[in-house]
Structures are given as structure tokens and as C-alpha cells.
């Protein structure tokens, strides 16, 4: 038997410790929560992506009575960014959540489907995507989507 240990590298910051560019991206994600349609869960999520050309694109979760027809904020922003600029890498992604009339204290992590999309974009563009998970008590910074999916399934996995 062989044991495999996996390690995920996450840095925890206070919001005001982050560089101004990171704060601006997080602020954009925070604004996006107010565009969310979350009439069922009442859990509003906003996302903002920064492209390699500097453009920032936002997205918010969009729910639907016919589950699972809705879409997460992260994929809304990422798919729009890739549809608008298919050849420009996503370099950063910020996520913020709003519940019970305020931003969540602890950072909210993307779901498995969003992680897979993040990984695919990162892998396809050959550019790491820094991920900022915002919470009022801490901001987690992950330097690559790969850190969120240690055993990843990518295009090359299909040709084993």
C-alpha cells in the first residue's frame, strides 16, 4: 500500500491587508450579490473575474423553481467572460455571499461544478487563476484553481 497526502495552500488575510487591485475585485463581487435572483434559497452570491487584459466581468447566482435550472455566480461570470473573450485568460476570481441581510462572516467556497469549470479554464489558458473567497472575518486567497481540485479531471484525462 502507498499513502498519498494532498496539501492545499490557502492564505488568510484581513480585507484591508490585500492590495488595492484585489480589494477592487472583491468589491465588484460584493456589488454583484445585489443582482442575484435567490428567491428560493435567499443566499445571494456574487462573483467577479479579472481577465488578463484587465477587464472585470461580474456574475451572480440565478435560481429557478425548476431545480437545477439555475446557475451559480462563479459560472455565470466565467461563462460570460469566456463567451465575450474566448482567447483571454481569467487571472483572478473573487466570490462574496450575502445572507440574512449581510455579507457572510466566513468565506464561501465554490461548489464542485464551479471548481471544475475554474480548473478547465485555468488549464486551457495555461494561466493560474487566483481565487479570493471573501468573508467579513477573513479573505482566503488561493493562488490557483488547481489547489481547489487536487485530483482533477481535465482534457488529458480522457486520453489515458
Protein Blocks (a to p, Z undefined) as FASTA:
>chain_A
ZZdddddddddddfklpcfklmmmmmmmmmmmmmpccfknopacddddddfkopacdddd
dddfbdckbccfklmmmmmmmmmmmmbccfbdcddddeehiacfbdcdddfklmmmmmmm
mmmnopacddddddfkbccddfbfklmmmbacdfklmmZZ
